[in-house]
Amino acid sequence: MAQDQPVAALVVALTGKMAPAVYAINRLRPESLCFVLPESAKALVETDVQPHISQMPRRWDWVLLSDPEHFPGCYQTIARSLPAMLRTWEVDPGALVVDVTGATAAMAGALVLAATPFTSRIVSLIEPKEGREGDAVTLEGGERLWVSINPWDEGAETVRRQGCELFNRGAFVAAATVFRQIESRVSGGQKPLYRALADLAEGYDLWERFHYRQAWEKLKGAVKAIEMASLFGGPPGLKAGIPAIKSNAGFLEKLVLDPADVKELLPFELLAHAGRRLRVAHDTEAAMGALVRALEGFAQYRLFKQYHIKTWDVQPDQLPDVLQETCRTCYLEDIDGKYVLPVQAQFRVLAALDDPLGRTYFKEWPSMKPLLNAANHAVLGHGFDTVKSERVQQLYEVVVKLTGVQDGSLPKFPVLTL
């Protein structure tokens, strides 16, 4: 008799004939075994199945059906019993095998429906007919075909779309969870694609949490795997997303490998982050915080690049004469003795140095002041009022105008349409 690799768990549906069940159990050698059957067949298991099992499972149990021809009753009983049993047995998603050879139509439908979240194989012994394929098996003096199908190989599309929708809404952790679930259930040839999609979602989650190096590593690996999957076909739309992912990985590479104390691309990323928080996540508080930080980042980079001034450790004599005394009296940190320029002071320094960014800042000051007040009064600022999305959008537009940032210079996350 042919033998497959031992399986973690097997559910066998029974009504009358026991020989097919014995064959399936001995072929699959499950660690855990569950019989789904009517009460009348329970005694047959003890007399006609158990004595013929070559390798006894570590655990087994029953799900007893009152009417094996009644689909609603079968489904209700199985759905209430099977998931809890599998959790108790610590069966991982995708590790369950279901044998429907001995099931009635109602039992088979109910069992497959209830077991789909847990199974990656449905097996049965069927009569050989023209056009049917499977392993030829001799059973009780007759020919049978052993057939096996993974329902997830065809059914993954619907769940994959759910994962893509979560990804496109910025719910990267949830999207990664969906893709991991699919990975655990589909057959081997499809696993690399879903592993790559899960890595991709995890990479963008790391990005959103400012773990740029880890995000870069995730995206590099994911884009290679997605490219490889696209060579063998893959779902429609797979190739379309690759250029955006490559562009994002390239952006992260430049950001991560920039050796300067003040990274040029960080303000651009913070500005893009603010846009994502506002338009995708609808998180106005986080968007406003990122926006104010981006504004400071542009000032910090200009001061560092053009004038070698570190805002967190400035030397008063680096500043224009008119601001040196103010620096000494107002910006000294009493713990470490360093002079630290707050945001407003950074732009005052730029203006005093006749830098275009500083001049434009104070030119735009009348329109910026109420917007920065809104940021200051926000819950995550220093106040008690939830900031309105209109205020965030208005400040976003002012920052873009002030810095001259072009839309094409900001990183854009891909839209998955698989």
N, C-alpha and C positions, 0 to 999 in steps of 0.2 A: 504494500500500500504506500502511495506517495505521502510524504510528510512535508508540511510547511514549517517555517520557523515557529517556535512556540509563541503563542499570543498571550497578552496580558489578561484579556477577559473575553468570554464567548457567551452569547445568549442564543439558546436553541429553542425554537418553537416546535411544539409537539402536539399531535392529536391522537394518532394511532400507531403507525409503524415506527418501530424503534431503531431498526438497522441503519437508516440514514443518519440518525443522531449519533449512534456509536461511531460510524465512519467519520463524521465531522469532528467529534471530540478527539478521536485517536489521531486524526490528521493534524489538527491544530494544537493539541496538547495545551489547553488553556491553564493559566495559573488560577483564574477564578471562573466559575461556571454558574450560569443561571438558566433554569428551565422556565419557559412560558407555556402554560398548558392548562387544560381544563382539569377540574378536581378528579374526574374519572380516570385520567391518564397518569396520575401521580404514582399509583401502585405499580404500573408498568415500568416506570423509570427504575424503581427499586429492584424489580425482578429481571428486566430485560435490558437495562442499560448499564447500571452500576457494575454488575459482575464482568462486563466485557470491556471496561475502560482500562487501557494498558498503563496509563500514567494518571493517577488520581489528582485532580485539582486540589490546591491548598484550601480553597473556599468554594462553597456553592450554596445556592438558595433557589427559591421558587417564586414565581408570580402566577397565582391561580386565577383562572378566568371562569366566571359563572356561565357565560354564553359565548363560545368561540365563533359563532356566526353573527354576532351583534357588534358592529364596528364601534359605535359610541361607547358601549360598555367596556369593550376590549381596550380602547384607547384610554379611557378614564382610569382603568385599573393599572395599566402599564405606566402611564405618565405619572401616576401618584407613587408608584413603587420603585421603578427602575432608577431614576436619577439619584435618589437617596441611597440606594444600594451601591451604585457605582462610586458615589462620594465616600461612603464608608470603606469601600475596597480601595480607594485612592487610585482609581483608574483615570489616567490622563485623557484629555480630549483626543480623539482619533485612534485610541488604542483598543477600542471595542470592535469585535467582529460579531455580526448577526447572521444566524443561519435560519432561513425561512422555509426550508424544504418541507417540513411537516406542518406548516401553518395553513389555516383556512385563509381565504382572501381577506376577511375582516381582521384576523390576527396579523397577517403579514403587513397590511396597510397601517394598522395601529402601531405595530412594533417598529417599522421603519421610520414612521413619523416621530415617534417618541425618542428613538435612539439616534436620530440624525446628528444632534449636537455632539455625540460621543463617539460615533463609529466612523471608520474609514474603509470598511469592507462589509459587503453583504454577499453571502454565499448561499448556494443551493445545489442540490442534485436534481437534474431534470432529465426527461426522456430525450434521447438523441433524435433529432429531425434535421432534414436538409436545411442548410443555412445557419444552423446553430453551431457555436464553437465552444470548446472547453476541454478539460482533461477527461479522457475516456476512463471510466471506472466500472469495474465488474462488481455488482452488488446483488446478493441473493439470486445469483445465476443469471442476471440480466445486465444489459449495458446501460450505464448512466453517464451523464456529463456533469463534471464538477465545474460550476461557473462562479466567477467572482467579479464583483463590480464595486468601484469606489464611487458613491453618489456625489462626493464632493468634487470629483474631476469635472463634472458637468454643472453642478449646482453652486460652484464657488462664485460664479459671475454676480449673482444678486448680492451676496455678502461683500464681494469685492467693491461693488458700487457703494455700499454703505461705508466701507472704509475710506473710499475716495471722497465721499461727501464730508465725512468727519475731518479728513485732511484739509480739504478746501475751506472748512470753517475754522481752521486753526486748532482743532482738537486733536493734536498730534499724538498724545498718549493713548487716547481712545482708538485712533486710527491704527496705531502700531499694535494694539491689543487685537483688533479685528484681523489684521494681516498675519499676526502670529497664530491666531486660531486657525485660519485657513491653511497656513503652512503645516500645522500639525496634522491636518486631516487629508490634504490632497496627496496624490501618489508622488513617488520620488522625483519624476521628471519636472513636476511643477513646483516643487518645494523651493528651489533657488530663487524664483521670481518673487514669491511671497516673503521669503526671508529678506530679499533686497528691499521690497516695499516697506517692510517693518523697520529695517535699518534706516531707510530714508525718513520715515515718520519720526523715529527716535532722534535722528540727526537734526531735524528741524525743531523738535522740542528742545534739544540741547541749545540750539541757536537762540531760540526765544528766551532761554534762561541765561544767555550770555556766556555759555561754555563753548567758546568759539573753536578751540583746538579739537575738543572731542567731537563737535559737530562736523568739522572739516574731515576728520578721519572717517566718520560714519558716511558722509556724503561721497567721499572718494570711493569707498568700497561698494556702496550702493549703486553708483552710476556705472561702475564696471560690470556688476552683475546684471543690471538692467540692460546694458548694451549687449551682453552675451545672450540674455533671454530674447532680445529683439531679433537676433540673428536667426533664431529658431521659430520665429513667428511671434508668439505672445499675443495678448489681447489687443484689440484695436485701440489706437491712441498711445500705445507704449512709446513708440519712437518720438512722438511729438513733444513729450515732456523732457527728453534728454538734454536738448540745448540749454534750457533754463536751469536744470540741475547742474550741468557743467559750469555755466556762468556763475552760479551761486558758489560752487566749490572753488572756482578761481578767485572770487571775491574773498572768501574766507582764507584762502591760502595767502593772499597778499596781506590781509589783516593780521593773521597769526604770525607770519614770518617777518613782519615789519619790526626791525630791532630798535626803533626809536622809542624814547620814553613817552612821547605823545604820538599816538598812531593816527596817521592821516585819515584812514577810512572809518575810524570809529564814529565820528560825528555823522557821517553819511548813513551808517548802519543804525544809529540811534534815531535819526530822522525817519528812516524807513520803518523802524520798529514802532515809533509813535503812530505812523500811518496805519500799520497793521493792527495795533491795539485799538485805534479809533474805528476803523472801517470794517475789520474782520471780527475782532473780539468784542467790539462795542464796550470797551473798558476805558472810560474817559479819564479816570483817575490815573491809571498807569500810562495812558497816552500823554497826558499833560506832564507827568513827571519825566518821561523820556524826552519830550519835546524841549523842556527847559534844560535838561542835561545835554541834549544835542546842541542847543544854542551855545552853552558854555564850551562844549567840545570844539566848536569852530573857532571860538576866541582863543582857547588854549593852544590849538594847533598853530594859529597865526602868530601868537606871541612866541611860541617855541621855535617855529621854523624861521621866522623873519628876524626875531630879536633875541633869541636864545634865553627867553624868560620862562622859567618853570613856575607856574602859578601856585604850586604847593610848597615851593621853597625859593621865593624870590629874594634877591638882594636889593635893598632900597636904592643903592647907587646905580642899578640897572635902569631905573625908572626916570622919566623926565623930572627935572628939578622941581616942578610945581607939585608933584605927587610924592616926593621922597619923604617929607615930614609926615604926611598923612599915613604913609605906609608904616613908618616907625612907631607912630602913636596908636594907630587903629588896627593894624593887621598882624601884630605880634602874637604868636601862640605861647602861652606862659608855660606849657609843659616841656616842649622840645626847643623853644627859642627860635622857631622858624617863622618867617613872614609868609602869610597865605592870603592870596587875593581872592575875595568873593567875586561872584559873577559880574555884578555891576562895576566893580573896580577894574576887572579885566578889560571891559569895554572903555572905561575912562582912560586907562593906560593906552589902549590902541588909538583913541581919539587924540590924546596928547601927543602921540607919536605921529600924528597925521596919517594914520593908516586908513584906507578906504572902508574897511569893515567897521572901525570905530566911528568914523564920520557918519556912515549910513545908519548905524545903530541909533545914534542920538537924533538923526533926522527923522527916523521912524518912531522915536520914543513916545510922542503923544498917542499914537495908535497902539503901541505895545504896552504902555503903562497899565491900562485897565485889564488887559489880558494877563499880564504877569501878576497883577493883584488877584485875579481869579485863581491863578495857579497857587498863589501864596495862601489864599483862603480855602483851598480845597482840603478835603479830609486828609489826603496824603501830602498836603503842603504843610501849613501850620494852622489851619482853621477847621471849620465845622460844616462847611457847605459842599455838597457834591458838585463837582464842576460839570458844566453843561457841555454837550458835544459841540455846540455852535462856537463856544469860546475856544475849544481845542482846535477846531478847524480854522478859525480866524488867526490864531497864533501860528498854526502850521503855515498858512499862506504868507504871513509876515516873515517868518524865518526863512522860507524859500526865497522870498524877495530880497531879504537882507543879505543872504549868503550867496545868491546867484546860482544855487544848486539846480542842475538840469535833471529832469525826471529820469533820463537814461542812466545817470550815474548812481542811482539808488538800486540796491538789490531787490529783485522781485521774486517772491516764492512761486513755484510752478503751480499750475492748476491740473490736478489729476483727473483725466476723463478716460478711464479704462473700462 
